[in-house]
Amino acid sequence: MSEQITTVEVNGVTINYRLEGTGSGDLVVLINGLADDLGSWDYQVPALLNAGYRVLRYDNRGIGKSSKPGGKYTAELMAGDLRALLAGLNINEGFHLMGVSMGGMIGQAYALMYPNSSPTSGAHILSLSLCCTYAQPTNFCSRMFDLWADMAQHMSVSDVMRDVMLWAFTVPFFRTRENDLAIFEEAMKQLDMPLEAYLGQLNAIQVFNTETALAETEKLGGLSGDKIMVLAGEEDILIPVQLSKELSEKIAGSKFVTTRGGHGCMWEFPDEFNKIFIVFLNKHQQRK
């Protein structure tokens, strides 16, 4: 499969997606975080391709070249978008699912809504990786998100993201990687996301709560715990590491791992992030 960049009409919206990779390696599906488009995985995709995997990444509704409707989004709504995208692309095989931040919430919602009915037929999850995310926001994150909503309405979405970036990276990043810093800052200035779409995505992480659902299921998505990894940046202060650890503790048998960096660990320390992710994928790959 060579690289394809196109759009498809699914679930009442247009979804922009990119399929990359050749050969018969397992498919890895990547889900972006709040206000991030599919380019947010640029530091991961080359490593995944080099490891023999195929990759599907896409713009969630509200960002990039996908539709940007108003209204309150939920993780369940966006999990439905992913399900429809897979169906629209005629993907009827096992795939590895990775979601970061809001993407990790969509990943949880997907696994709860569409648990594996059979590991040998149709689209089903081979492994689930949940990065820098939680089961519910707690009073800390809830207050932070309320502030972001106020800032977006009184300033701009771009201003909110400029502020978020200050807390996504570690202090050494700001001190020693000025060129990389400039690239991220410019990206924040150029962010094309309408206010209503931002508030729509923000609502998804404000109302998200899988605590009860996780307590009621023995196997998230029908997966044994060893096929689920919760990964966190060890200095994450946006979604505190404690919340990721508590999520892992709610999923029996899941693997909890930390890597260098904060909420932006996948960008600040991509080599380490990618190594952890690919080692986990290799352990559970279907097509060896």
C-alpha positions in Angstrom: 0.0 0.0 0.0 1.6 3.3 -1.1 0.8 6.6 0.6 -2.7 7.9 0.0 -4.1 11.3 1.2 -7.8 11.7 0.6 -11.1 12.2 2.3 -14.2 10.1 2.8 -17.8 11.0 3.8 -18.7 9.0 6.9 -20.9 9.5 9.9 -22.3 12.7 8.6 -18.9 14.4 8.2 -15.9 14.5 5.8 -12.9 12.8 7.3 -9.4 13.6 6.0 -7.1 10.6 6.3 -3.7 9.3 5.3 -2.8 5.6 4.6 0.9 4.8 4.5 3.0 1.7 4.1 3.6 -1.2 1.8 3.5 -4.9 2.2 1.5 -7.0 4.5 2.5 -5.7 7.9 -0.1 -5.1 10.6 -2.1 -1.9 10.4 -1.6 0.8 13.2 -4.4 3.3 13.6 -3.4 6.6 15.3 -5.8 9.0 17.0 -4.8 12.7 17.6 -5.3 14.8 20.7 -7.2 18.0 21.2 -6.7 20.6 18.4 -4.1 18.3 16.7 -4.3 17.2 13.1 -2.8 14.1 11.6 0.5 15.9 11.2 1.0 15.5 14.9 2.2 11.9 14.2 5.0 13.0 11.9 7.7 12.0 14.4 6.2 8.5 14.8 5.1 7.4 11.3 8.6 7.0 9.8 9.7 4.7 12.6 6.5 2.7 12.3 6.9 2.3 8.6 10.6 1.3 9.0 9.4 -1.4 11.5 7.2 -2.8 8.8 3.8 -1.5 9.9 1.2 0.2 7.8 -0.3 3.3 9.3 -3.7 5.0 9.2 -4.0 8.5 10.7 -6.7 11.0 10.2 -8.0 14.4 11.3 -10.7 14.2 13.9 -13.9 16.1 13.2 -13.2 19.8 14.1 -9.5 20.0 12.9 -7.4 19.9 9.8 -9.1 19.1 6.5 -12.0 17.2 8.2 -15.4 18.8 8.7 -15.6 21.3 11.5 -19.2 21.3 12.6 -20.3 23.2 15.7 -22.0 21.5 18.7 -20.8 19.4 21.6 -18.6 16.5 20.5 -18.0 13.4 22.7 -15.4 10.7 22.6 -18.2 8.3 21.7 -19.2 10.4 18.7 -15.6 10.5 17.5 -15.2 6.8 18.1 -18.2 6.4 15.8 -16.3 8.5 13.2 -13.4 6.1 13.4 -15.6 3.0 13.1 -17.3 4.5 10.0 -13.9 5.5 8.6 -12.7 1.9 8.9 -15.9 0.6 7.2 -15.7 3.3 4.5 -12.1 2.2 3.7 -13.2 -1.5 3.7 -10.7 -2.3 6.5 -11.7 -5.7 7.7 -8.6 -6.9 9.5 -7.0 -6.7 12.9 -5.4 -3.4 13.8 -3.4 -1.8 16.6 -5.0 1.3 18.1 -3.0 4.1 19.6 -4.6 7.4 21.0 -2.8 10.2 22.7 -4.6 12.6 25.2 -8.1 13.1 23.7 -7.2 10.4 21.3 -6.7 8.0 24.2 -10.2 8.9 25.4 -11.6 8.1 21.9 -9.6 4.9 22.0 -11.2 3.9 25.3 -14.7 4.8 23.9 -14.0 2.8 20.8 -12.9 -0.3 22.7 -16.0 -0.1 24.9 -18.4 0.5 22.1 -17.0 -2.0 19.6 -15.4 -4.8 21.6 -13.8 -7.7 19.7 -16.5 -10.2 18.9 -14.1 -12.4 17.0 -10.3 -12.1 16.7 -10.5 -13.7 13.2 -13.2 -11.8 11.4 -13.8 -8.1 10.6 -12.0 -5.1 12.0 -10.9 -5.9 15.5 -8.3 -4.5 17.9 -5.0 -6.4 18.2 -3.6 -4.1 20.9 -4.6 -0.8 22.5 -2.2 1.9 23.5 -3.5 4.8 25.6 -1.0 7.7 26.0 -1.1 10.7 28.3 -4.8 10.2 29.1 -7.3 9.4 31.8 -10.5 7.7 32.8 -12.0 11.0 34.0 -10.6 14.5 34.3 -10.8 15.1 38.1 -11.3 18.5 39.6 -7.8 19.6 38.5 -8.2 19.0 34.8 -11.8 20.1 34.8 -10.8 23.6 36.1 -8.0 23.8 33.6 -10.4 23.0 30.7 -12.9 25.6 32.0 -10.1 28.1 31.8 -9.3 27.1 28.2 -12.9 27.5 27.2 -12.9 31.1 28.7 -9.6 31.9 27.1 -10.7 30.7 23.7 -13.8 32.8 23.8 -12.2 36.0 25.1 -8.8 35.6 23.3 -8.5 33.0 20.5 -8.0 29.3 20.0 -4.4 30.0 18.9 -3.7 31.9 22.1 -5.0 28.9 24.2 -2.7 26.5 22.3 0.3 28.9 22.7 -0.3 28.7 26.5 -0.8 24.9 26.4 2.6 24.5 24.6 4.3 26.1 27.6 3.2 23.2 29.8 3.6 20.4 27.2 7.4 20.5 27.1 10.1 20.3 29.7 12.2 23.3 30.8 15.4 21.9 29.0 13.4 21.9 25.7 12.9 25.6 25.9 16.5 26.2 26.9 18.3 24.0 24.3 16.1 23.4 21.3 15.2 26.9 20.0 14.8 25.7 16.4 12.3 23.1 17.4 10.6 25.6 19.7 10.2 28.0 16.8 8.6 25.4 14.6 6.0 24.6 17.2 5.3 28.2 18.0 4.7 29.0 14.3 2.4 26.0 14.1 0.3 27.4 16.9 0.1 30.8 15.2 -1.1 29.2 12.0 -3.7 26.9 13.7 -6.8 26.8 11.6 -9.6 25.8 14.0 -12.9 27.7 14.4 -13.9 28.5 17.9 -17.0 26.3 17.8 -15.0 23.3 16.6 -12.5 23.8 19.4 -15.2 24.1 22.0 -16.8 21.0 20.5 -13.6 18.9 20.9 -13.0 20.5 24.3 -16.4 19.3 25.5 -15.4 15.7 24.6 -12.6 15.8 27.2 -14.6 17.8 29.7 -17.5 15.2 29.9 -15.4 12.1 29.4 -15.7 9.5 32.1 -15.2 5.7 31.7 -14.7 4.9 35.4 -18.0 3.1 35.8 -17.7 1.4 32.4 -14.1 0.1 33.1 -15.3 -1.2 36.5 -18.0 -3.1 34.8 -16.0 -4.8 32.1 -13.5 -7.6 32.7 -11.7 -7.1 29.4 -11.6 -3.6 27.8 -12.5 -4.1 24.1 -12.4 -7.9 24.7 -8.6 -7.6 25.1 -6.6 -9.4 27.7 -4.8 -6.9 29.9 -1.3 -7.7 28.5 -2.5 -6.3 25.1 -3.2 -2.9 26.6 -0.5 -0.3 27.4 -0.9 3.0 29.2 2.0 5.2 28.4 2.7 8.6 30.1 5.4 11.3 29.9 7.0 11.1 33.4 6.8 14.9 33.7 3.3 15.4 32.3 1.6 18.2 34.2 -1.3 18.8 31.7 -2.8 15.3 32.3 -0.8 14.4 35.4 1.0 11.1 35.4 -1.0 10.0 38.4 -4.2 10.1 36.3 -2.6 7.8 33.6 -1.4 5.4 36.3 -4.9 5.3 37.9 -6.3 4.5 34.4 -3.9 1.6 34.1 -4.9 0.3 37.5 -8.6 0.3 36.4 -7.7 -2.0 33.4 -6.8 -5.4 34.9 -3.4 -6.6 33.7 -2.6 -3.6 31.6 1.0 -2.4 31.2 1.9 1.0 32.6 5.0 2.7 31.2 6.6 6.1 31.5 8.9 7.8 29.1 11.0 11.0 29.3 9.2 14.3 28.8 5.8 15.8 29.6 2.5 15.8 27.7 4.4 16.4 24.5 6.8 13.4 25.1 6.0 12.0 21.6 7.5 15.2 20.1 10.2 16.1 22.6 11.6 12.5 22.9 10.3 10.7 19.8 13.0 8.1 19.6 12.3 6.9 23.2 8.5 7.1 22.7 8.7 5.2 19.4 10.9 2.5 20.8 8.5 1.8 23.7 5.6 1.8 21.3 7.1 -0.4 18.7 8.4 -3.0 21.2 4.8 -3.2 22.5 3.5 -3.6 18.9 6.0 -6.2 18.0 4.9 -8.3 21.0 1.4 -8.4 19.7 1.8 -8.3 16.0 -0.4 -10.6 14.0 1.6 -10.8 10.8 5.1 -11.8 11.8 
